[in-house]
Amino acid sequence: MFFYLDHVTRDTGCLRVIPGSHHVGDQFSDSLQVLEPQGDGQSELSFGIHARELPTLNVENTPGDLLITNHRTKHSSFGGGNRRRMLAISFGERYKENDLTELRQQIGELATLGEWLEKRAYGEKMIRTANVDRMRHLEQRMANDGHLTKLVRKARLTRLNKLTPDHQIIDKVIKRQSKITSEALWKAYQVECQRESRTPVSLQTFTNYIGKLIQLKLIHGSPKSKNPNIRIFSMV
């Protein structure tokens, strides 16, 4: 279920879906399984065209629109930016004991999502604030998400390896320090570059690289309480 806060079109990040692709055991739907696992270039390998060119239904939205779709439906979006705000809520069935393998596979697919780097099937806050009644609905997925941490680590490494060596140096420094201020991170980055015989990038480029790591959810950045101009960075 998606509740949109911004106007989105085909070129600015609206949801694109392939109608009928959610059916299980259907010839057409099953033929689309070559798109799994998700990944860059999969549609080129399977169909010879970029994912943007696949025939889809483009569900353009205006602020206040509510879109409900089956989570099995093949979907994507392209061209989104800072003005593609929405609230998303997913509902899932309780699996039968004989179908728990399918549940674990579905949970594992979370690691391939570009915006998912949680190590549990649910976020920490949802688990921490769950009362007894809500926990009844969470416990099955929590009991079957033990493999997600390893898959998330692998996805994180894959994402990081696509970035520049400077991104990787920043990530390494933060990992070593656990928590570090922006000023200390800048100094430690320069020291690390000297060790590796690299020329440090400018402060502006360094700041942009930090923003990229936060955007990809590889690191977390929060303001220091006593001085909002100083940020504290940590691993996600």
C-alpha positions in Angstrom: 0.0 0.0 0.0 1.5 3.4 -1.1 0.3 6.8 0.0 1.8 9.5 -2.2 2.9 12.9 -0.9 4.2 14.2 -4.3 3.1 14.2 -7.9 5.0 11.5 -9.8 5.0 10.6 -13.5 6.6 8.0 -15.7 9.8 10.0 -15.8 9.9 11.2 -12.2 9.5 7.9 -10.3 5.9 6.7 -10.5 5.4 3.0 -9.9 5.6 0.8 -13.1 3.9 -2.6 -12.9 3.5 -5.6 -15.2 -0.2 -6.5 -14.9 -0.8 -10.2 -14.2 2.8 -10.9 -13.1 1.6 -11.7 -9.6 -0.2 -15.0 -10.5 1.5 -18.2 -9.3 1.5 -21.1 -11.7 0.5 -18.8 -14.7 2.5 -19.3 -17.9 3.0 -15.6 -18.5 3.8 -14.8 -14.9 6.2 -17.7 -14.6 8.0 -16.6 -17.7 8.9 -13.4 -16.0 10.8 -15.2 -13.2 13.9 -14.7 -15.3 13.9 -11.2 -13.9 14.9 -12.7 -10.5 17.1 -12.2 -8.7 16.9 -8.5 -9.0 19.9 -6.7 -10.3 21.3 -4.2 -12.7 21.3 -5.5 -16.3 19.0 -8.4 -15.7 16.4 -7.3 -18.2 19.2 -6.7 -20.8 20.4 -10.3 -20.3 16.9 -11.8 -20.5 15.1 -9.6 -23.1 17.8 -7.5 -24.7 16.4 -4.2 -23.6 16.8 -1.9 -20.6 14.4 -2.2 -17.7 13.1 1.3 -18.6 11.9 0.0 -21.9 9.9 -3.0 -20.7 6.2 -2.7 -21.4 4.6 -1.7 -18.2 1.5 0.1 -16.8 2.7 3.4 -15.4 0.7 4.4 -12.4 1.1 8.2 -12.2 0.0 9.8 -9.0 -0.9 13.1 -7.4 -0.5 14.0 -3.7 -3.1 12.1 -1.6 -3.4 9.2 -3.9 -3.5 5.7 -2.3 -2.3 2.8 -4.4 -2.9 -0.8 -3.3 -1.1 -3.6 -5.2 -0.1 -7.3 -4.7 3.5 -7.4 -3.5 4.2 -10.3 -6.0 3.5 -8.0 -8.9 6.7 -7.2 -10.9 7.3 -3.5 -10.4 9.9 -0.7 -10.7 10.4 3.0 -10.9 12.9 5.3 -12.7 13.8 8.9 -12.5 12.8 9.5 -8.9 14.5 12.3 -6.9 14.0 14.2 -3.7 10.4 15.0 -4.6 9.2 11.4 -4.6 7.9 11.2 -1.1 5.5 8.4 0.0 4.5 6.2 2.8 4.6 2.4 2.1 3.0 -0.3 4.2 3.4 -4.0 3.4 1.0 -6.7 4.5 1.9 -10.3 4.4 0.1 -13.6 5.0 1.0 -16.0 7.7 2.7 -18.9 6.0 1.8 -22.6 6.5 4.5 -24.8 8.0 5.0 -26.5 4.6 5.7 -23.1 3.0 8.3 -21.7 5.3 11.0 -22.3 2.7 9.2 -19.8 0.5 9.0 -17.4 3.4 12.7 -17.5 4.0 13.4 -17.0 0.3 11.0 -13.9 0.3 12.8 -12.5 3.4 16.2 -13.1 1.8 15.1 -11.0 -1.2 15.0 -7.9 1.1 18.8 -7.8 1.0 18.7 -7.1 -2.8 16.4 -4.0 -2.3 18.3 -0.8 -2.8 16.8 0.9 0.3 16.9 -2.1 2.7 19.9 -2.8 4.9 18.2 -3.9 8.0 19.5 -7.1 9.6 16.1 -8.3 10.6 12.8 -8.7 8.7 11.5 -5.8 10.7 13.1 -2.6 11.8 14.5 -2.3 15.3 11.9 0.3 16.4 9.0 -1.8 15.3 10.3 -4.8 17.2 11.2 -2.7 20.3 7.7 -1.0 20.5 5.6 -4.1 19.7 3.1 -5.1 22.3 2.0 -8.7 22.8 -0.8 -8.5 20.3 1.4 -7.0 17.6 4.2 -9.5 18.3 1.9 -12.3 17.4 2.0 -11.0 13.8 5.8 -10.5 13.8 7.1 -13.6 15.4 6.9 -15.9 12.4 9.1 -13.7 10.1 11.4 -13.0 13.0 11.8 -16.8 13.6 12.8 -17.2 9.9 15.1 -14.2 9.3 18.4 -15.6 10.6 20.0 -15.7 7.2 19.2 -12.0 6.4 22.3 -10.6 8.2 24.7 -12.5 6.0 22.8 -11.5 2.9 22.8 -7.9 3.9 26.5 -7.9 4.5 27.0 -9.3 1.0 24.7 -6.7 -0.5 26.4 -3.9 1.4 29.9 -5.0 0.1 28.6 -5.3 -3.5 27.1 -1.8 -3.2 30.3 -0.3 -1.7 32.6 -2.0 -4.3 30.8 0.0 -7.0 31.9 3.3 -5.5 35.2 5.1 -5.7 38.3 4.1 -3.5 37.7 7.4 -1.6 34.2 6.2 -0.6 35.7 2.9 0.6 38.3 4.8 2.7 35.7 6.8 4.4 33.7 3.7 5.1 36.7 1.9 6.5 37.5 4.8 8.8 34.0 4.9 10.2 34.0 1.1 10.6 37.2 1.3 12.6 36.0 4.1 14.9 32.4 2.9 15.4 31.2 6.5 15.9 33.1 9.6 14.7 32.4 13.4 14.2 32.6 15.0 10.8 35.7 17.0 11.8 37.5 13.9 13.1 36.4 11.9 10.0 37.8 14.5 7.6 41.2 14.4 9.4 41.2 10.5 9.6 40.4 10.3 5.9 43.4 12.5 5.0 45.7 10.4 7.2 44.4 7.2 5.5 44.9 8.7 2.1 48.5 9.5 3.0 49.0 5.9 4.2 47.7 4.6 0.8 49.7 7.2 -1.2 46.5 8.8 -2.5 45.7 12.4 -3.0 42.7 13.4 -0.8 39.7 14.9 -2.6 38.6 18.4 -1.7 36.4 19.0 1.3 33.4 19.7 -0.9 33.9 16.4 -2.8 34.4 14.7 0.5 31.1 16.1 1.8 29.4 14.9 -1.4 30.8 11.4 -0.9 29.5 11.3 2.7 26.1 12.2 1.3 26.3 9.4 -1.2 27.1 6.9 1.6 24.2 8.1 3.6 21.9 8.0 0.6 22.8 4.4 0.0 22.3 3.6 3.7 25.9 2.4 4.0 26.5 4.8 6.9 24.3 6.7 9.3 24.7 10.5 10.0 23.0 12.4 12.9 23.5 15.9 14.2 25.5 16.3 17.4 23.1 17.5 20.1 25.0 20.5 21.4 26.1 21.7 17.9 23.7 20.9 15.0 26.5 21.9 12.5 28.6 18.9 13.7 27.4 15.5 12.7 28.2 12.1 14.1 28.7 9.2 11.7 28.4 5.5 12.4 27.9 2.2 10.6 24.3 1.2 9.7 
